[in-house]
Amino acid sequence: MAKIEAKELLEAGVHFGHMTRKWDPNMAPYIYMERNGIHIINLYKTAAKIEEAGEALKKIAASGRKVLFVATKKQAKDIVAEKAGAANMPYITERWPGGMLTNFLTIRKAVKKMATIDRMKKDGTFYTLSKKERLQVDRLRAKLEKNLGSIADMTRLPAALFVVDIKNEHIAVKEAQKLNIPVFAMVDTNSDPRGIDYVIPSNDDASKSIDKVLSLIAGYIIEGLADRKAEKDGSDVSDEIDAEEEVTTATVVDSTEE
């Protein structure tokens, strides 16, 4: 990707932190100045941190592993769903299901229940139930879809978490830390960055700022996926060439023996 400029981050309002009285002293290295009672984030450091995080996520995507995006706050939900969806990555935008990571097998069972209901509808079993039972099953399916629909294809634990607002998503962060899953996050001036593997100092409240950072991050992941596809396609072509060479060699040998 092209080098990230501080100017484009400035235009999206990524530099606006919280009021100075709400700050976390551990964010001091990322703060440029204070203006009108609000901390201003150093965007040169933000740009460098986005590039660092982006390259790491690009490698994860290229390896075929998943990055789970987490953002349940109102102004971030739709943006995360759009950007993570475009990068073909799972996401949680409703309430974080307790034990989502630490009790992953239980979560997988709930996802399988969704698949079972879908199968019942497909083979007609669903329609043999009473009207009341069908209504209950439909309600259960809708609830599961709302909470877990975006992770239906996630068959194993993610390789990393990307979080918008670590204070708001503290349960998700703790679960990831417990399992040594790397955490990438947009971290505002009111949050403690310690324990976060890849800190992106940024305004995590304004939708414009969230959109900008996530667009850049998604771009790196999409690049990683493209690299994986190119490598796979190249491997397939190589296999075909090897197969053709084997056939040609066998034909030559046969002709020689005759």
C-alpha positions, 0 to 999 in steps of 0.5 A: 500500500501507498504510504499513509499521510498524516494529512488524510488522517487529519481530514478524518478527525483521527487526531481528536482525543478526549478531554484532558481530565479523562486521559490515561497517562499511559497514552502520553507517548502518543499525545502531541498537545492539548488544545481547548481542554482536549488532547490532540493525538500525534498523527505521525505516530498514528500513521506509523502504527497503522502501517505496522499493524497493517503489515502484520494483519496482511501476513495473517490474511496471506496465511489463510487465518482469520482476524475477528473484528469487534465493535459493539458501539453504535457509531462503529457497528455498521462501519465494521460490518462493511469493512470486515465483510469486504475483507471476508473477515468475521465480526461481532457488532452486537453484544459480545457473547461471554466465552466467545473465545475462552469457550469457543466449542459452546459457541460453535454448537450454537452456530451448528444449531443455526445450520440444523434449523436451515437444514430442517427448512430445506428438507421439509422437517421444519414444516412438520412442526406445529405452528407454535413450534415453528414460531419458536424455532424461527425466533431462535434462528433470528436471535442466533443470526443476530448475535453469531451470523457473522462468525458462522464460517469461523471454524476455529479460533481467530489468529487475531482480534481487531477492536474499536474502543478497548474500554468498551470491548474490555471483555473481548480483550481479556479473553484474547489476552487469556488465550495469547491471541494478539490484539490490534486496536484503535486506542483513544486517549482515555484508554490504557494501551498496555497489554494491547499488542498493536496500538493504533492511537486514534479517535475511536468515537467519531464515525469518520475517524473509525471509517478512515482507520478501518478502510486502511486496515481492511486494505492491508488485509485484502492485499494479503488475501490477494497475495494468498490467491496469487500464490495458490494460483501460481502453485496450481499452474506449477503443478499442471506444468509438472504433470505435463512434463511427467506425461511428456517424459513417459511418452518419450520413454515409451517411444524409446523402448519401442 
